[in-house]
Amino acid sequence: MSEVIERIERTRDALLAALASRDWDAVGALDLECRICVEDVLAEALVNEVEVRASLEELLEVYRQLIDVASGERQSIVDEMAQLRQAKNAAKVYHLFT
């Protein structure tokens, strides 16, 4: 296995670990590293197309998981904000009658 593919696999594993722990700062840094890895791996694609394709497909699956989790987190925050607004409005109404 080439050094470039090993690097992308290490980065993918680190990205999965950061996703599992919801470490969004690490996810951001690793996203930048993935972009660099992809640029490097594309340069090698002509030499080792099968390995490169498999590695990039695995990375794509990690990004699908990342998008799903981030979307779920975002929706949770939206729901929580809505509940806070409702509670705030209820408190205002309560204070009007006290």
Biopython code that builds the backbone (N, CA, C, O; Angstrom):
import numpy as np
from Bio.PDB.StructureBuilder import StructureBuilder

atoms = [
    (1, "MET", "N", (0.855, -1.178, 0.000)),
    (1, "MET", "CA", (0.000, 0.000, 0.000)),
    (1, "MET", "C", (0.895, 1.233, 0.000)),
    (1, "MET", "O", (1.916, 1.276, 0.687)),
    (2, "SER", "N", (0.506, 2.216, -0.766)),
    (2, "SER", "CA", (1.334, 3.401, -0.891)),
    (2, "SER", "C", (1.226, 4.288, 0.343)),
    (2, "SER", "O", (0.274, 4.187, 1.117)),
    (3, "GLU", "N", (2.202, 5.142, 0.507)),
    (3, "GLU", "CA", (2.244, 6.061, 1.642)),
    (3, "GLU", "C", (1.051, 7.017, 1.628)),
    (3, "GLU", "O", (0.505, 7.349, 2.681)),
    (4, "VAL", "N", (0.649, 7.455, 0.440)),
    (4, "VAL", "CA", (-0.476, 8.390, 0.325)),
    (4, "VAL", "C", (-1.765, 7.723, 0.790)),
    (4, "VAL", "O", (-2.557, 8.335, 1.506)),
    (5, "ILE", "N", (-1.976, 6.487, 0.392)),
    (5, "ILE", "CA", (-3.188, 5.768, 0.791)),
    (5, "ILE", "C", (-3.160, 5.483, 2.295)),
    (5, "ILE", "O", (-4.191, 5.581, 2.960)),
    (6, "GLU", "N", (-2.003, 5.135, 2.830)),
    (6, "GLU", "CA", (-1.893, 4.921, 4.277)),
    (6, "GLU", "C", (-2.224, 6.211, 5.025)),
    (6, "GLU", "O", (-2.903, 6.178, 6.052)),
    (7, "ARG", "N", (-1.749, 7.341, 4.515)),
    (7, "ARG", "CA", (-2.025, 8.634, 5.158)),
    (7, "ARG", "C", (-3.519, 8.946, 5.138)),
    (7, "ARG", "O", (-4.067, 9.424, 6.131)),
    (8, "ILE", "N", (-4.176, 8.679, 4.015)),
    (8, "ILE", "CA", (-5.610, 8.960, 3.930)),
    (8, "ILE", "C", (-6.380, 8.014, 4.860)),
    (8, "ILE", "O", (-7.391, 8.417, 5.435)),
    (9, "GLU", "N", (-5.929, 6.786, 5.015)),
    (9, "GLU", "CA", (-6.591, 5.854, 5.923)),
    (9, "GLU", "C", (-6.405, 6.273, 7.379)),
    (9, "GLU", "O", (-7.340, 6.177, 8.175)),
    (10, "ARG", "N", (-5.202, 6.739, 7.736)),
    (10, "ARG", "CA", (-4.975, 7.236, 9.101)),
    (10, "ARG", "C", (-5.854, 8.452, 9.378)),
    (10, "ARG", "O", (-6.433, 8.582, 10.456)),
    (11, "THR", "N", (-5.944, 9.331, 8.394)),
    (11, "THR", "CA", (-6.772, 10.525, 8.553)),
    (11, "THR", "C", (-8.238, 10.142, 8.667)),
    (11, "THR", "O", (-8.969, 10.710, 9.478)),
    (12, "ARG", "N", (-8.669, 9.184, 7.862)),
    (12, "ARG", "CA", (-10.057, 8.712, 7.930)),
    (12, "ARG", "C", (-10.362, 8.124, 9.301)),
    (12, "ARG", "O", (-11.414, 8.402, 9.876)),
    (13, "ASP", "N", (-9.446, 7.310, 9.829)),
    (13, "ASP", "CA", (-9.642, 6.718, 11.157)),
    (13, "ASP", "C", (-9.714, 7.801, 12.235)),
    (13, "ASP", "O", (-10.540, 7.728, 13.144)),
    (14, "ALA", "N", (-8.850, 8.796, 12.126)),
    (14, "ALA", "CA", (-8.866, 9.902, 13.089)),
    (14, "ALA", "C", (-10.166, 10.695, 12.970)),
    (14, "ALA", "O", (-10.713, 11.149, 13.975)),
    (15, "LEU", "N", (-10.651, 10.859, 11.763)),
    (15, "LEU", "CA", (-11.912, 11.567, 11.540)),
    (15, "LEU", "C", (-13.075, 10.793, 12.163)),
    (15, "LEU", "O", (-13.964, 11.393, 12.768)),
    (16, "LEU", "N", (-13.075, 9.482, 12.019)),
    (16, "LEU", "CA", (-14.105, 8.648, 12.648)),
    (16, "LEU", "C", (-14.054, 8.766, 14.171)),
    (16, "LEU", "O", (-15.094, 8.851, 14.824)),
    (17, "ALA", "N", (-12.851, 8.771, 14.732)),
    (17, "ALA", "CA", (-12.702, 8.904, 16.187)),
    (17, "ALA", "C", (-13.209, 10.265, 16.657)),
    (17, "ALA", "O", (-13.896, 10.354, 17.674)),
    (18, "ALA", "N", (-12.874, 11.320, 15.924)),
    (18, "ALA", "CA", (-13.337, 12.663, 16.287)),
    (18, "ALA", "C", (-14.852, 12.750, 16.176)),
    (18, "ALA", "O", (-15.503, 13.387, 17.004)),
    (19, "LEU", "N", (-15.406, 12.121, 15.171)),
    (19, "LEU", "CA", (-16.862, 12.105, 14.996)),
    (19, "LEU", "C", (-17.522, 11.359, 16.149)),
    (19, "LEU", "O", (-18.536, 11.809, 16.682)),
    (20, "ALA", "N", (-16.960, 10.237, 16.531)),
    (20, "ALA", "CA", (-17.532, 9.446, 17.625)),
    (20, "ALA", "C", (-17.550, 10.222, 18.933)),
    (20, "ALA", "O", (-18.473, 10.072, 19.734)),
    (21, "SER", "N", (-16.533, 11.053, 19.151)),
    (21, "SER", "CA", (-16.462, 11.826, 20.396)),
    (21, "SER", "C", (-17.075, 13.220, 20.245)),
    (21, "SER", "O", (-17.044, 14.022, 21.179)),
    (22, "ARG", "N", (-17.633, 13.501, 19.062)),
    (22, "ARG", "CA", (-18.255, 14.802, 18.773)),
    (22, "ARG", "C", (-17.267, 15.953, 19.006)),
    (22, "ARG", "O", (-17.645, 17.020, 19.490)),
    (23, "ASP", "N", (-16.005, 15.721, 18.655)),
    (23, "ASP", "CA", (-14.957, 16.740, 18.780)),
    (23, "ASP", "C", (-14.933, 17.535, 17.480)),
    (23, "ASP", "O", (-14.172, 17.226, 16.564)),
    (24, "TRP", "N", (-15.779, 18.566, 17.412)),
    (24, "TRP", "CA", (-15.979, 19.300, 16.164)),
    (24, "TRP", "C", (-14.744, 20.095, 15.752)),
    (24, "TRP", "O", (-14.531, 20.321, 14.561)),
    (25, "ASP", "N", (-13.924, 20.524, 16.720)),
    (25, "ASP", "CA", (-12.682, 21.217, 16.368)),
    (25, "ASP", "C", (-11.739, 20.270, 15.634)),
    (25, "ASP", "O", (-11.134, 20.631, 14.625)),
    (26, "ALA", "N", (-11.627, 19.050, 16.160)),
    (26, "ALA", "CA", (-10.777, 18.050, 15.504)),
    (26, "ALA", "C", (-11.335, 17.677, 14.141)),
    (26, "ALA", "O", (-10.574, 17.473, 13.196)),
    (27, "VAL", "N", (-12.660, 17.587, 14.026)),
    (27, "VAL", "CA", (-13.284, 17.270, 12.737)),
    (27, "VAL", "C", (-12.903, 18.339, 11.718)),
    (27, "VAL", "O", (-12.566, 18.014, 10.580)),
    (28, "GLY", "N", (-12.954, 19.606, 12.113)),
    (28, "GLY", "CA", (-12.587, 20.690, 11.196)),
    (28, "GLY", "C", (-11.144, 20.594, 10.741)),
    (28, "GLY", "O", (-10.850, 20.753, 9.557)),
    (29, "ALA", "N", (-10.238, 20.331, 11.682)),
    (29, "ALA", "CA", (-8.819, 20.210, 11.332)),
    (29, "ALA", "C", (-8.582, 18.991, 10.440)),
    (29, "ALA", "O", (-7.818, 19.059, 9.477)),
    (30, "LEU", "N", (-9.237, 17.884, 10.763)),
    (30, "LEU", "CA", (-9.062, 16.673, 9.968)),
    (30, "LEU", "C", (-9.696, 16.800, 8.593)),
    (30, "LEU", "O", (-9.235, 16.172, 7.639)),
    (31, "ASP", "N", (-10.742, 17.602, 8.478)),
    (31, "ASP", "CA", (-11.346, 17.861, 7.173)),
    (31, "ASP", "C", (-10.324, 18.528, 6.259)),
    (31, "ASP", "O", (-10.193, 18.164, 5.091)),
    (32, "LEU", "N", (-9.608, 19.499, 6.796)),
    (32, "LEU", "CA", (-8.559, 20.154, 5.993)),
    (32, "LEU", "C", (-7.473, 19.158, 5.598)),
    (32, "LEU", "O", (-6.988, 19.174, 4.467)),
    (33, "GLU", "N", (-7.097, 18.293, 6.536)),
    (33, "GLU", "CA", (-6.096, 17.266, 6.238)),
    (33, "GLU", "C", (-6.605, 16.309, 5.159)),
    (33, "GLU", "O", (-5.841, 15.888, 4.290)),
    (34, "CYS", "N", (-7.886, 15.968, 5.212)),
    (34, "CYS", "CA", (-8.467, 15.088, 4.189)),
    (34, "CYS", "C", (-8.400, 15.724, 2.811)),
    (34, "CYS", "O", (-8.127, 15.050, 1.817)),
    (35, "ARG", "N", (-8.651, 17.016, 2.759)),
    (35, "ARG", "CA", (-8.583, 17.709, 1.467)),
    (35, "ARG", "C", (-7.188, 17.614, 0.867)),
    (35, "ARG", "O", (-7.032, 17.391, -0.333)),
    (36, "ILE", "N", (-6.181, 17.784, 1.707)),
    (36, "ILE", "CA", (-4.800, 17.676, 1.239)),
    (36, "ILE", "C", (-4.511, 16.247, 0.793)),
    (36, "ILE", "O", (-3.886, 16.022, -0.243)),
    (37, "CYS", "N", (-4.979, 15.279, 1.595)),
    (37, "CYS", "CA", (-4.774, 13.868, 1.242)),
    (37, "CYS", "C", (-5.424, 13.525, -0.092)),
    (37, "CYS", "O", (-4.837, 12.816, -0.909)),
    (38, "VAL", "N", (-6.625, 14.023, -0.311)),
    (38, "VAL", "CA", (-7.335, 13.733, -1.559)),
    (38, "VAL", "C", (-6.577, 14.311, -2.739)),
    (38, "VAL", "O", (-6.469, 13.661, -3.779)),
    (39, "GLU", "N", (-6.052, 15.512, -2.599)),
    (39, "GLU", "CA", (-5.252, 16.095, -3.685)),
    (39, "GLU", "C", (-4.052, 15.207, -3.994)),
    (39, "GLU", "O", (-3.741, 14.955, -5.158)),
    (40, "ASP", "N", (-3.377, 14.731, -2.939)),
    (40, "ASP", "CA", (-2.206, 13.873, -3.130)),
    (40, "ASP", "C", (-2.592, 12.525, -3.731)),
    (40, "ASP", "O", (-1.887, 11.997, -4.590)),
    (41, "VAL", "N", (-3.712, 11.975, -3.275)),
    (41, "VAL", "CA", (-4.117, 10.664, -3.754)),
    (41, "VAL", "C", (-4.560, 10.734, -5.218)),
    (41, "VAL", "O", (-4.372, 9.776, -5.967)),
    (42, "LEU", "N", (-5.139, 11.845, -5.623)),
    (42, "LEU", "CA", (-5.536, 11.982, -7.022)),
    (42, "LEU", "C", (-4.321, 11.980, -7.942)),
    (42, "LEU", "O", (-4.393, 11.501, -9.073)),
    (43, "ALA", "N", (-3.208, 12.516, -7.453)),
    (43, "ALA", "CA", (-1.976, 12.491, -8.238)),
    (43, "ALA", "C", (-1.483, 11.052, -8.425)),
    (43, "ALA", "O", (-0.844, 10.733, -9.427)),
    (44, "GLU", "N", (-1.783, 10.199, -7.460)),
    (44, "GLU", "CA", (-1.345, 8.808, -7.531)),
    (44, "GLU", "C", (-2.365, 7.911, -8.236)),
    (44, "GLU", "O", (-2.071, 6.749, -8.514)),
    (45, "ALA", "N", (-3.529, 8.421, -8.520)),
    (45, "ALA", "CA", (-4.617, 7.609, -9.078)),
    (45, "ALA", "C", (-4.230, 6.921, -10.374)),
    (45, "ALA", "O", (-4.703, 5.819, -10.652)),
    (46, "LEU", "N", (-3.398, 7.538, -11.153)),
    (46, "LEU", "CA", (-3.010, 6.930, -12.421)),
    (46, "LEU", "C", (-2.186, 5.670, -12.204)),
    (46, "LEU", "O", (-2.244, 4.750, -13.019)),
    (47, "VAL", "N", (-1.425, 5.615, -11.126)),
    (47, "VAL", "CA", (-0.541, 4.489, -10.870)),
    (47, "VAL", "C", (-1.289, 3.335, -10.205)),
    (47, "VAL", "O", (-1.075, 2.173, -10.547)),
    (48, "ASN", "N", (-2.157, 3.654, -9.266)),
    (48, "ASN", "CA", (-2.766, 2.617, -8.446)),
    (48, "ASN", "C", (-4.263, 2.870, -8.305)),
    (48, "ASN", "O", (-4.756, 3.110, -7.203)),
    (49, "GLU", "N", (-4.968, 2.816, -9.399)),
    (49, "GLU", "CA", (-6.366, 3.228, -9.453)),
    (49, "GLU", "C", (-7.280, 2.421, -8.529)),
    (49, "GLU", "O", (-8.153, 3.006, -7.888)),
    (50, "VAL", "N", (-7.113, 1.125, -8.442)),
    (50, "VAL", "CA", (-8.010, 0.280, -7.650)),
    (50, "VAL", "C", (-7.903, 0.621, -6.166)),
    (50, "VAL", "O", (-8.923, 0.807, -5.503)),
    (51, "GLU", "N", (-6.684, 0.706, -5.635)),
    (51, "GLU", "CA", (-6.490, 1.042, -4.223)),
    (51, "GLU", "C", (-6.976, 2.450, -3.921)),
    (51, "GLU", "O", (-7.599, 2.689, -2.887)),
    (52, "VAL", "N", (-6.694, 3.373, -4.819)),
    (52, "VAL", "CA", (-7.111, 4.755, -4.629)),
    (52, "VAL", "C", (-8.628, 4.847, -4.594)),
    (52, "VAL", "O", (-9.190, 5.527, -3.736)),
    (53, "ARG", "N", (-9.287, 4.174, -5.510)),
    (53, "ARG", "CA", (-10.756, 4.194, -5.562)),
    (53, "ARG", "C", (-11.346, 3.630, -4.264)),
    (53, "ARG", "O", (-12.270, 4.217, -3.701)),
    (54, "ALA", "N", (-10.827, 2.510, -3.794)),
    (54, "ALA", "CA", (-11.344, 1.892, -2.571)),
    (54, "ALA", "C", (-11.137, 2.810, -1.376)),
    (54, "ALA", "O", (-12.031, 2.967, -0.544)),
    (55, "SER", "N", (-9.974, 3.408, -1.293)),
    (55, "SER", "CA", (-9.684, 4.305, -0.177)),
    (55, "SER", "C", (-10.595, 5.525, -0.186)),
    (55, "SER", "O", (-11.092, 5.939, 0.861)),
    (56, "LEU", "N", (-10.812, 6.098, -1.353)),
    (56, "LEU", "CA", (-11.680, 7.271, -1.454)),
    (56, "LEU", "C", (-13.147, 6.921, -1.190)),
    (56, "LEU", "O", (-13.887, 7.734, -0.636)),
    (57, "GLU", "N", (-13.565, 5.733, -1.580)),
    (57, "GLU", "CA", (-14.946, 5.317, -1.292)),
    (57, "GLU", "C", (-15.156, 5.153, 0.212)),
    (57, "GLU", "O", (-16.213, 5.507, 0.734)),
    (58, "GLU", "N", (-14.156, 4.621, 0.907)),
    (58, "GLU", "CA", (-14.255, 4.500, 2.360)),
    (58, "GLU", "C", (-14.295, 5.886, 3.012)),
    (58, "GLU", "O", (-15.045, 6.105, 3.962)),
    (59, "LEU", "N", (-13.499, 6.805, 2.506)),
    (59, "LEU", "CA", (-13.509, 8.179, 3.026)),
    (59, "LEU", "C", (-14.859, 8.831, 2.768)),
    (59, "LEU", "O", (-15.374, 9.556, 3.619)),
    (60, "LEU", "N", (-15.425, 8.581, 1.614)),
    (60, "LEU", "CA", (-16.745, 9.128, 1.286)),
    (60, "LEU", "C", (-17.798, 8.626, 2.275)),
    (60, "LEU", "O", (-18.681, 9.384, 2.676)),
    (61, "GLU", "N", (-17.711, 7.369, 2.664)),
    (61, "GLU", "CA", (-18.653, 6.821, 3.640)),
    (61, "GLU", "C", (-18.512, 7.524, 4.991)),
    (61, "GLU", "O", (-19.511, 7.780, 5.663)),
    (62, "VAL", "N", (-17.288, 7.834, 5.389)),
    (62, "VAL", "CA", (-17.080, 8.572, 6.639)),
    (62, "VAL", "C", (-17.733, 9.941, 6.545)),
    (62, "VAL", "O", (-18.371, 10.392, 7.495)),
    (63, "TYR", "N", (-17.579, 10.600, 5.413)),
    (63, "TYR", "CA", (-18.201, 11.923, 5.244)),
    (63, "TYR", "C", (-19.726, 11.821, 5.246)),
    (63, "TYR", "O", (-20.401, 12.731, 5.728)),
    (64, "ARG", "N", (-20.272, 10.743, 4.723)),
    (64, "ARG", "CA", (-21.731, 10.555, 4.798)),
    (64, "ARG", "C", (-22.176, 10.444, 6.251)),
    (64, "ARG", "O", (-23.175, 11.041, 6.653)),
    (65, "GLN", "N", (-21.424, 9.676, 7.030)),
    (65, "GLN", "CA", (-21.735, 9.546, 8.452)),
    (65, "GLN", "C", (-21.605, 10.896, 9.153)),
    (65, "GLN", "O", (-22.444, 11.259, 9.977)),
    (66, "LEU", "N", (-20.567, 11.621, 8.827)),
    (66, "LEU", "CA", (-20.333, 12.934, 9.424)),
    (66, "LEU", "C", (-21.493, 13.885, 9.137)),
    (66, "LEU", "O", (-21.950, 14.603, 10.026)),
    (67, "ILE", "N", (-21.956, 13.886, 7.915)),
    (67, "ILE", "CA", (-23.082, 14.751, 7.537)),
    (67, "ILE", "C", (-24.345, 14.333, 8.286)),
    (67, "ILE", "O", (-25.088, 15.189, 8.766)),
    (68, "ASP", "N", (-24.595, 13.031, 8.391)),
    (68, "ASP", "CA", (-25.770, 12.554, 9.120)),
    (68, "ASP", "C", (-25.731, 12.973, 10.584)),
    (68, "ASP", "O", (-26.721, 13.463, 11.126)),
    (69, "VAL", "N", (-24.579, 12.775, 11.217)),
    (69, "VAL", "CA", (-24.451, 13.117, 12.633)),
    (69, "VAL", "C", (-24.552, 14.625, 12.836)),
    (69, "VAL", "O", (-25.247, 15.084, 13.743)),
    (70, "ALA", "N", (-23.873, 15.388, 12.009)),
    (70, "ALA", "CA", (-23.909, 16.846, 12.146)),
    (70, "ALA", "C", (-25.324, 17.376, 11.915)),
    (70, "ALA", "O", (-25.763, 18.297, 12.604)),
    (71, "SER", "N", (-26.028, 16.804, 10.961)),
    (71, "SER", "CA", (-27.415, 17.222, 10.712)),
    (71, "SER", "C", (-28.297, 16.898, 11.920)),
    (71, "SER", "O", (-29.144, 17.703, 12.308)),
    (72, "GLY", "N", (-28.097, 15.738, 12.501)),
    (72, "GLY", "CA", (-28.845, 15.366, 13.695)),
    (72, "GLY", "C", (-28.548, 16.284, 14.865)),
    (72, "GLY", "O", (-29.451, 16.679, 15.603)),
    (73, "GLU", "N", (-27.269, 16.624, 15.033)),
    (73, "GLU", "CA", (-26.882, 17.549, 16.101)),
    (73, "GLU", "C", (-27.519, 18.915, 15.875)),
    (73, "GLU", "O", (-28.034, 19.534, 16.806)),
    (74, "ARG", "N", (-27.477, 19.370, 14.641)),
    (74, "ARG", "CA", (-28.067, 20.674, 14.315)),
    (74, "ARG", "C", (-29.563, 20.672, 14.609)),
    (74, "ARG", "O", (-30.087, 21.640, 15.160)),
    (75, "GLN", "N", (-30.256, 19.590, 14.243)),
    (75, "GLN", "CA", (-31.692, 19.513, 14.507)),
    (75, "GLN", "C", (-31.979, 19.490, 16.003)),
    (75, "GLN", "O", (-32.961, 20.077, 16.458)),
    (76, "SER", "N", (-31.131, 18.818, 16.765)),
    (76, "SER", "CA", (-31.299, 18.800, 18.219)),
    (76, "SER", "C", (-31.183, 20.205, 18.797)),
    (76, "SER", "O", (-31.940, 20.578, 19.693)),
    (77, "ILE", "N", (-30.245, 20.975, 18.287)),
    (77, "ILE", "CA", (-30.071, 22.351, 18.752)),
    (77, "ILE", "C", (-31.277, 23.195, 18.368)),
    (77, "ILE", "O", (-31.746, 24.004, 19.168)),
    (78, "VAL", "N", (-31.780, 23.016, 17.156)),
    (78, "VAL", "CA", (-32.978, 23.754, 16.719)),
    (78, "VAL", "C", (-34.153, 23.419, 17.618)),
    (78, "VAL", "O", (-34.889, 24.317, 18.028)),
    (79, "ASP", "N", (-34.345, 22.146, 17.930)),
    (79, "ASP", "CA", (-35.442, 21.726, 18.802)),
    (79, "ASP", "C", (-35.294, 22.320, 20.202)),
    (79, "ASP", "O", (-36.267, 22.774, 20.803)),
    (80, "GLU", "N", (-34.077, 22.310, 20.703)),
    (80, "GLU", "CA", (-33.826, 22.866, 22.033)),
    (80, "GLU", "C", (-34.089, 24.374, 22.064)),
    (80, "GLU", "O", (-34.656, 24.893, 23.025)),
    (81, "MET", "N", (-33.676, 25.061, 21.016)),
    (81, "MET", "CA", (-33.927, 26.507, 20.937)),
    (81, "MET", "C", (-35.429, 26.792, 20.897)),
    (81, "MET", "O", (-35.894, 27.747, 21.521)),
    (82, "ALA", "N", (-36.180, 25.981, 20.177)),
    (82, "ALA", "CA", (-37.637, 26.161, 20.111)),
    (82, "ALA", "C", (-38.260, 25.961, 21.491)),
    (82, "ALA", "O", (-39.154, 26.710, 21.886)),
    (83, "GLN", "N", (-37.790, 24.957, 22.216)),
    (83, "GLN", "CA", (-38.304, 24.723, 23.563)),
    (83, "GLN", "C", (-37.969, 25.890, 24.488)),
    (83, "GLN", "O", (-38.792, 26.291, 25.311)),
    (84, "LEU", "N", (-36.770, 26.428, 24.354)),
    (84, "LEU", "CA", (-36.378, 27.578, 25.174)),
    (84, "LEU", "C", (-37.252, 28.787, 24.869)),
    (84, "LEU", "O", (-37.669, 29.501, 25.781)),
    (85, "ARG", "N", (-37.532, 29.021, 23.583)),
    (85, "ARG", "CA", (-38.395, 30.141, 23.210)),
    (85, "ARG", "C", (-39.798, 29.961, 23.778)),
    (85, "ARG", "O", (-40.403, 30.913, 24.272)),
    (86, "GLN", "N", (-40.310, 28.740, 23.706)),
    (86, "GLN", "CA", (-41.644, 28.467, 24.254)),
    (86, "GLN", "C", (-41.665, 28.693, 25.762)),
    (86, "GLN", "O", (-42.617, 29.268, 26.289)),
    (87, "ALA", "N", (-40.639, 28.252, 26.448)),
    (87, "ALA", "CA", (-40.569, 28.438, 27.898)),
    (87, "ALA", "C", (-40.468, 29.925, 28.239)),
    (87, "ALA", "O", (-41.084, 30.385, 29.200)),
    (88, "LYS", "N", (-39.707, 30.661, 27.471)),
    (88, "LYS", "CA", (-39.558, 32.103, 27.696)),
    (88, "LYS", "C", (-40.895, 32.814, 27.493)),
    (88, "LYS", "O", (-41.276, 33.682, 28.279)),
    (89, "ASN", "N", (-41.592, 32.438, 26.439)),
    (89, "ASN", "CA", (-42.899, 33.047, 26.172)),
    (89, "ASN", "C", (-43.905, 32.693, 27.263)),
    (89, "ASN", "O", (-44.705, 33.536, 27.670)),
    (90, "ALA", "N", (-43.867, 31.460, 27.732)),
    (90, "ALA", "CA", (-44.769, 31.050, 28.808)),
    (90, "ALA", "C", (-44.464, 31.833, 30.087)),
    (90, "ALA", "O", (-45.377, 32.219, 30.818)),
    (91, "ALA", "N", (-43.187, 32.062, 30.348)),
    (91, "ALA", "CA", (-42.800, 32.828, 31.533)),
    (91, "ALA", "C", (-43.297, 34.270, 31.424)),
    (91, "ALA", "O", (-43.738, 34.853, 32.414)),
    (92, "LYS", "N", (-43.226, 34.844, 30.218)),
    (92, "LYS", "CA", (-43.723, 36.213, 30.026)),
    (92, "LYS", "C", (-45.228, 36.279, 30.298)),
    (92, "LYS", "O", (-45.699, 37.204, 30.958)),
    (93, "VAL", "N", (-45.968, 35.319, 29.801)),
    (93, "VAL", "CA", (-47.408, 35.276, 30.009)),
    (93, "VAL", "C", (-47.701, 35.112, 31.494)),
    (93, "VAL", "O", (-48.594, 35.773, 32.023)),
    (94, "TYR", "N", (-46.970, 34.250, 32.165)),
    (94, "TYR", "CA", (-47.173, 34.032, 33.592)),
    (94, "TYR", "C", (-46.971, 35.334, 34.375)),
    (94, "TYR", "O", (-47.755, 35.670, 35.263)),
    (95, "HIS", "N", (-45.903, 36.054, 34.025)),
    (95, "HIS", "CA", (-45.609, 37.311, 34.723)),
    (95, "HIS", "C", (-46.658, 38.378, 34.448)),
    (95, "HIS", "O", (-46.846, 39.270, 35.275)),
    (96, "LEU", "N", (-47.336, 38.315, 33.331)),
    (96, "LEU", "CA", (-48.397, 39.265, 33.043)),
    (96, "LEU", "C", (-49.569, 39.116, 34.005)),
    (96, "LEU", "O", (-50.245, 40.093, 34.326)),
    (97, "PHE", "N", (-49.807, 37.883, 34.466)),
    (97, "PHE", "CA", (-50.947, 37.612, 35.326)),
    (97, "PHE", "C", (-50.601, 37.562, 36.807)),
    (97, "PHE", "O", (-51.471, 37.305, 37.639)),
    (98, "THR", "N", (-49.358, 37.802, 37.138)),
    (98, "THR", "CA", (-48.976, 37.792, 38.563)),
    (98, "THR", "C", (-48.740, 39.173, 39.083)),
    (98, "THR", "O", (-48.413, 39.343, 40.258)),
]
sb = StructureBuilder()
sb.init_structure("model")
sb.init_model(0)
sb.init_chain("A")
sb.init_seg("    ")
for serial, (resi, resn, name, xyz) in enumerate(atoms, 1):
    if name == "N":
        sb.init_residue(resn, " ", resi, " ")
    sb.init_atom(name, np.array(xyz, "f"), 0.0, 1.0, " ", f" {name:<3s}", serial, name[0])
structure = sb.get_structure()
